Amino acid sequence: MTMNAALHTLIQMALDEDCPSTDVTIDCLLTQNSNICARLIAKETGVFYGENIVSTIINIVDPSIAFTSHIKDGQTVNTAHPLFTFEGPAFSLLKIERVMLNFLQRLSGIATTAQHYVSRLNKPNIHVLDTRKTTPGYRFLEKEAVKAGGAYNHRQNLSDMVLIKENHLEQLDNEKGQLKDRLQNYKQAHPNKKILIEIETLNQLDTYPLENIDIIMFDNFSIPDVNTGIAILTKRNIPAQIEISGGITLENIASYRDLAIHRISVGALTHSVKALDLSLLFAKPV
């Protein structure tokens, strides 16, 4: 399924969830479906993401709604900043209000969070990456929002990259000879597929077969242990990229700035963000 088709399906599902039959408030109060004007504004500073959300939801609900965009994905918005202006039937604009805001507020919150982490690290040659800790069904959107905030995507799904964790190694009964053979055979068969392994102790860096590993993830390592681990890999002549993961916050990410690492993965970019405060303001019928 293409991204556009997936977006259409997701928005239609959200609309059906929000209005399964009819808007009974409109049925109760309104008789005239007059044209009205509305403005989407920001109520706090942040990074916007969601241009396609707006155009897609309007195309689904009522293409007669005229709208003008005053913002691009990845741009910073300030308080009272007009993001979009709309003119169209009142019933249609009232129908799209909550669904549109739900998408835009969460995705802009993700873009804003990503920008905060990138700015706090302030080291362009170290990439801040997201994880697979995403809202089910929303991953493709949330990962696009991460990029709008200046960060990078980790693997999209289980098919993208080999990522070996403790639970996988348990199935091999920690037979390192078996692991070495598996890695070598897979790399020969799939030379363009990246292999990442998660490391939890310094001893694993000394003993695991890492020759065919592209990325080594240090999970929950202290900064001194990261430096020790890098020294071990240098001594072993392992050229893999180094990724840091686990316990990374806005408060401590700058502490990793001067390490000889390449990547920092942060689950908080998507799993616990604060939505950006946006509002749709309606004017009198025109």
C-alpha positions in Angstrom: 0.0 0.0 0.0 1.4 3.4 -0.9 1.7 6.1 1.7 -1.1 8.1 0.2 -3.4 5.1 0.2 -2.5 4.3 3.8 -3.1 7.9 4.8 -6.6 7.9 3.1 -7.5 4.6 4.9 -6.3 5.9 8.3 -8.2 9.2 8.0 -11.4 7.5 6.8 -11.2 5.1 9.8 -10.8 8.1 12.1 -13.8 9.9 10.5 -15.9 6.8 10.8 -14.9 6.4 14.4 -15.8 10.0 15.2 -19.1 10.2 13.2 -20.4 6.7 12.5 -23.8 8.0 11.2 -24.6 11.6 11.7 -23.6 14.6 13.8 -26.5 14.8 16.2 -25.4 18.2 17.6 -25.8 19.7 14.1 -29.1 17.9 13.7 -30.2 19.4 17.0 -29.1 23.0 16.6 -28.4 24.0 13.0 -30.6 24.2 9.9 -28.6 26.4 7.6 -25.5 24.9 6.1 -24.0 28.3 5.4 -20.4 28.9 4.3 -18.2 29.9 7.2 -14.5 30.9 7.6 -12.1 29.3 10.0 -8.4 29.6 10.9 -6.1 27.0 12.3 -3.7 28.6 14.7 -0.9 27.6 17.0 -1.3 28.3 20.7 2.3 27.5 21.5 5.7 27.4 19.8 6.6 24.2 18.1 7.4 22.5 14.8 4.5 21.8 12.4 3.8 18.5 10.6 0.7 17.6 8.7 0.2 19.3 5.3 -1.0 16.1 3.7 -3.4 15.5 6.6 -5.3 18.7 5.8 -5.6 18.2 2.1 -6.5 14.5 2.4 -9.2 15.0 5.0 -10.8 17.8 3.0 -10.7 15.7 -0.2 -12.5 12.9 1.7 -15.1 15.0 3.5 -15.9 17.9 1.2 -13.6 19.0 -1.7 -15.7 22.2 -1.9 -13.9 23.5 1.2 -11.4 26.1 0.0 -8.2 26.3 2.1 -4.9 28.2 2.0 -1.7 26.9 3.7 0.5 29.4 5.5 3.0 26.8 6.8 5.2 24.0 5.5 6.1 20.7 7.2 9.2 21.2 9.5 8.7 25.0 9.9 8.5 26.6 13.4 5.2 28.0 14.5 4.6 30.6 17.2 1.6 31.5 19.3 -1.3 32.7 17.3 0.5 31.9 14.1 -2.1 31.2 11.3 -1.3 27.8 9.8 -4.3 27.4 7.5 -7.4 29.4 6.6 -10.6 27.7 5.4 -13.9 28.6 3.8 -16.7 26.2 3.2 -19.9 24.6 4.4 -20.4 24.8 8.2 -21.4 21.2 8.5 -18.3 20.0 6.7 -15.9 22.1 8.7 -17.5 21.1 12.0 -17.2 17.5 11.0 -13.4 17.6 10.2 -12.5 19.8 13.2 -11.7 17.2 15.8 -10.2 14.5 13.6 -7.9 17.0 11.9 -6.7 18.4 15.1 -6.1 15.0 16.6 -3.7 14.2 13.8 -2.0 17.5 13.6 -1.5 18.0 17.3 0.1 14.6 17.9 2.3 14.7 14.7 3.4 18.3 15.4 4.1 17.3 18.9 6.4 14.5 17.6 8.1 16.9 15.2 8.6 19.4 18.1 10.0 16.7 20.4 12.5 15.6 17.7 13.6 19.1 17.1 14.2 19.6 20.9 16.4 16.5 21.1 18.4 17.4 18.0 18.9 21.0 19.2 19.9 19.8 22.7 22.5 17.4 21.3 23.8 20.0 18.9 26.1 17.6 17.0 25.1 17.1 13.4 27.4 14.1 12.7 25.6 12.1 15.5 22.1 11.2 14.2 19.2 11.2 16.6 16.9 8.3 15.6 13.4 7.2 16.5 12.4 3.6 17.3 9.5 1.2 16.5 7.7 2.4 19.7 5.0 4.0 17.6 1.2 4.2 17.7 -0.2 1.1 15.9 -1.2 2.1 12.4 0.4 5.5 12.6 4.0 4.6 12.2 4.5 5.9 8.7 3.1 9.3 9.8 5.0 9.5 13.1 8.3 8.6 11.4 7.7 11.4 8.8 7.0 13.8 11.7 10.3 12.8 13.3 12.1 13.7 10.0 10.2 17.0 9.9 11.8 17.8 13.3 15.3 17.2 12.0 15.9 13.7 13.4 16.2 10.4 11.5 14.4 7.1 11.1 15.6 3.8 12.5 14.2 0.8 10.7 10.6 1.1 9.6 9.7 -2.5 10.4 11.1 -6.0 11.0 11.8 -6.4 7.3 14.2 -3.5 7.0 17.2 -4.5 9.1 18.5 -7.4 11.2 18.4 -6.3 14.8 19.6 -8.9 17.2 18.5 -8.6 20.9 18.8 -10.7 24.0 15.6 -12.6 23.2 17.0 -13.6 19.8 20.3 -14.8 21.3 18.4 -16.8 23.9 17.0 -18.9 21.1 20.5 -19.8 20.0 21.4 -20.9 23.6 24.2 -18.3 23.4 26.2 -20.7 21.2 28.7 -18.1 19.8 30.0 -20.5 17.1 26.4 -20.8 15.8 25.9 -17.1 16.0 29.1 -16.4 14.0 28.1 -18.9 11.3 24.6 -17.5 11.0 25.9 -13.9 10.7 28.5 -14.8 8.1 26.0 -16.8 6.0 23.3 -14.1 6.2 25.8 -11.4 5.2 27.0 -13.4 2.2 23.4 -14.0 1.1 22.2 -10.4 1.8 25.2 -8.1 1.5 23.1 -4.9 1.4 21.0 -5.7 4.5 22.3 -4.0 7.6 22.9 -6.1 10.8 22.7 -4.4 14.2 23.4 -6.2 17.5 22.4 -4.9 20.9 25.1 -5.2 23.5 24.4 -5.1 27.3 27.8 -5.8 28.8 31.4 -5.0 28.1 32.2 -8.8 28.2 29.9 -9.2 25.2 32.1 -6.8 23.2 35.1 -8.9 24.0 33.5 -12.3 23.1 30.7 -11.8 20.5 31.5 -12.4 16.8 31.2 -8.8 15.5 33.0 -9.0 12.2 29.9 -9.0 10.1 28.0 -6.5 12.2 27.3 -3.0 10.7 26.0 -1.3 13.9 26.6 -2.1 17.5 24.0 -0.7 19.9 25.2 0.0 23.5 22.1 -0.5 25.6 22.0 1.4 28.9 25.8 1.9 29.1 27.3 4.6 31.3 29.5 7.2 29.5 32.7 5.7 30.9 31.6 2.2 29.8 30.8 3.6 26.3 34.4 4.8 26.1 35.7 1.5 27.4 33.6 -0.3 24.8 34.8 1.8 22.0 38.4 1.0 23.0 37.6 -2.7 23.0 36.2 -2.5 19.5 39.2 -0.4 18.3 41.5 -3.1 19.7 39.5 -5.8 17.9 39.6 -3.7 14.7 35.8 -3.8 14.4 34.7 -1.0 12.1 31.0 -1.0 13.0 29.0 2.2 13.7 28.2 2.8 17.4 24.7 3.5 18.5 23.6 4.5 22.0 20.2 3.6 23.4 18.4 3.4 26.7 17.7 6.1 29.2 18.3 9.0 26.8 16.4 12.2 27.9 16.5 15.9 27.0 18.4 16.4 30.2 21.3 14.1 29.4 21.5 13.8 25.6 24.1 16.6 25.5 26.4 14.4 27.7 27.0 12.1 24.7 28.0 14.9 22.3 31.8 14.3 22.5 31.8 10.6 22.3 33.1 8.7 19.2 29.6 7.5 18.3 27.4 7.8 15.3 23.8 7.3 16.4 21.5 7.8 19.4 18.1 6.1 19.3 15.3 7.7 21.5 12.0 6.0 22.0 10.6 9.1 23.6 10.5 10.8 20.1 7.2 8.9 19.5 6.0 7.0 22.6 5.4 9.7 25.1 5.2 13.1 23.3 3.1 16.1 24.3 0.7 17.2 21.6 1.3 20.6 20.2 -1.6 22.9 21.2 -3.5 23.9 18.1 -7.0 25.3 17.6 -9.5 25.8 14.8 -11.3 29.1 15.3 -14.6 29.7 13.5 -16.0 33.0 12.3 -19.6 34.0 11.6 -21.3 32.6 8.5 -20.5 34.5 5.3 
